[in-house]
Each structure stands twice: as C-alpha cells, then as structure tokens.
Amino acid sequence: MSTSLIENIPYKVADIGLAEAGRKSISVSEKEMPGLMASREKYGAEQP
C-alpha cells in the first residue's frame, strides 16, 4: 500500500498512532476501576 493512500484515509481520531496507548489505558482502567466494568455491563447494550 502506498504512503499517499494511507495518508488520505479518514480516521475518526486525529492521530491513529495513539491508538495503542489508548487501548493500554482502557485495559488498565478495566482492572483498576470495577465501577467502569459494571457500567459497561449495565449500559453496554444501549450504546448508540
């Protein structure tokens, strides 16, 4: 895949390079914040 094609793909985030750091933060939060997981289980089906 050419570099120019990759640069033209629209992302919903400004810097796709930060995705891995975001996933890591979510993983840590899931372990350290049980309320977060309880909310996800309770309201997960209601996501838009």
Secondary structure, DSSP 8 states (H G I E B T S, - for coil): --HHHHHTS--SSS-GGGHHHHHHHHHHHHHH-HHHHHHHHHHGGG--
